[in-house]
Amino acid sequence: MRAYIKRHEEYLKNIVEVNEAVYRYHLQQIDFMQHERLIHLIVLCLTTLVFLMSLIGAYITLNVGLMLIALVLGILELFYIRHYFFLENHVQSWYQKADSMYTQLYLDTDK
């Protein structure tokens, strides 16, 4: 995913002139990323739910196995949150770029 995002970021940097095809391609990439974000959000929520259930279970039963599972899921949760914020921040920057492209294409009065 990081390579995919980096490749599109390079594409955006190398744009010489914004036209309709470039704008539509960029919107298509945003659509792909929105789907990716949704899937990651669902998995993040489910992982959080399982983590909290195992943490509560470990607290109630004082079971070492559940404590270990809760620890592993907690670490996984931290990495997953980091990845989700990475996706979120890049898509937000792509929204701003799309707004800029739209302004250049349709709202500039200098053309």
C-alpha positions as CSV (number, residue, x, y, z in Angstrom):
1,M,0.0,0.0,0.0
2,R,2.8,2.4,0.8
3,A,4.4,1.8,-2.6
4,Y,1.0,2.4,-4.3
5,I,0.6,5.7,-2.4
6,K,4.2,6.7,-3.2
7,R,3.8,5.9,-6.9
8,H,0.7,8.1,-7.1
9,E,2.4,10.9,-5.1
10,E,5.2,10.9,-7.6
11,Y,2.7,11.0,-10.4
12,L,1.1,14.1,-8.8
13,K,4.5,15.8,-8.5
14,N,5.3,15.2,-12.2
15,I,2.1,16.7,-13.6
16,V,2.9,19.5,-16.0
17,E,-0.6,20.5,-16.9
18,V,-3.9,19.6,-15.3
19,N,-6.4,18.4,-17.8
20,E,-9.7,16.4,-17.6
21,A,-8.0,13.0,-17.9
22,V,-5.5,13.8,-15.1
23,Y,-8.3,15.0,-12.9
24,R,-10.5,11.9,-13.5
25,Y,-7.5,9.6,-12.9
26,H,-6.8,11.3,-9.6
27,L,-10.4,10.9,-8.6
28,Q,-10.3,7.3,-9.5
29,Q,-7.2,6.8,-7.2
30,I,-9.1,8.5,-4.4
31,D,-12.0,6.1,-4.9
32,F,-9.7,3.2,-4.6
33,M,-8.2,4.6,-1.4
34,Q,-11.6,5.3,0.0
35,H,-12.5,1.6,-0.4
36,E,-9.1,0.7,1.2
37,R,-9.8,3.0,4.1
38,L,-13.2,1.5,4.7
39,I,-11.9,-2.0,4.8
40,H,-9.1,-1.0,7.2
41,L,-11.6,0.8,9.4
42,I,-13.7,-2.3,9.7
43,V,-10.7,-4.5,10.5
44,L,-9.5,-1.9,13.0
45,C,-12.8,-1.8,14.8
46,L,-13.0,-5.6,14.9
47,T,-9.4,-5.9,16.1
48,T,-10.1,-3.3,18.8
49,L,-13.2,-5.2,19.9
50,V,-11.3,-8.5,20.2
51,F,-8.5,-6.7,22.0
52,L,-10.8,-5.1,24.5
53,M,-12.7,-8.4,25.1
54,S,-9.4,-10.3,25.7
55,L,-8.2,-7.5,28.0
56,I,-11.4,-7.6,30.1
57,G,-11.3,-11.4,30.1
58,A,-7.7,-11.3,31.3
59,Y,-8.5,-8.8,34.0
60,I,-11.5,-10.8,35.2
61,T,-9.9,-14.3,35.1
62,L,-6.3,-13.4,35.7
63,N,-5.5,-16.0,33.0
64,V,-1.9,-15.7,31.7
65,G,-2.9,-17.0,28.3
66,L,-5.5,-14.2,27.9
67,M,-3.0,-11.6,29.1
68,L,-0.5,-12.7,26.5
69,I,-3.2,-12.6,23.8
70,A,-4.2,-9.1,25.0
71,L,-0.6,-8.0,24.8
72,V,-0.1,-9.3,21.3
73,L,-3.4,-7.7,20.2
74,G,-2.5,-4.4,21.8
75,I,0.8,-4.3,19.9
76,L,-1.0,-5.2,16.7
77,E,-3.6,-2.5,17.4
78,L,-0.9,0.2,17.7
79,F,0.6,-0.8,14.3
80,Y,-2.8,-0.9,12.7
81,I,-3.7,2.5,14.1
82,R,-0.5,3.9,12.7
83,H,-1.2,2.4,9.3
84,Y,-4.8,3.7,9.3
85,F,-3.7,7.2,10.1
86,F,-1.1,6.9,7.3
87,L,-3.9,6.1,4.8
88,E,-6.2,8.8,6.2
89,N,-3.6,11.6,6.0
90,H,-2.6,10.8,2.5
91,V,-6.2,10.6,1.3
92,Q,-6.9,14.0,3.0
93,S,-4.0,15.5,1.1
94,W,-5.3,13.9,-2.1
95,Y,-8.7,15.6,-1.5
96,Q,-6.9,19.0,-1.3
97,K,-5.1,18.2,-4.6
98,A,-8.4,17.3,-6.2
99,D,-9.9,20.6,-5.1
100,S,-6.9,22.4,-6.5
101,M,-7.3,20.5,-9.8
102,Y,-11.0,21.3,-9.9
103,T,-10.3,25.0,-9.4
104,Q,-7.7,25.0,-12.1
105,L,-9.9,23.2,-14.6
106,Y,-13.3,24.8,-14.0
107,L,-13.1,27.9,-11.8
108,D,-10.1,29.8,-13.1
109,T,-11.4,32.9,-14.8
110,D,-8.0,33.6,-16.5
111,K,-8.7,31.0,-19.2
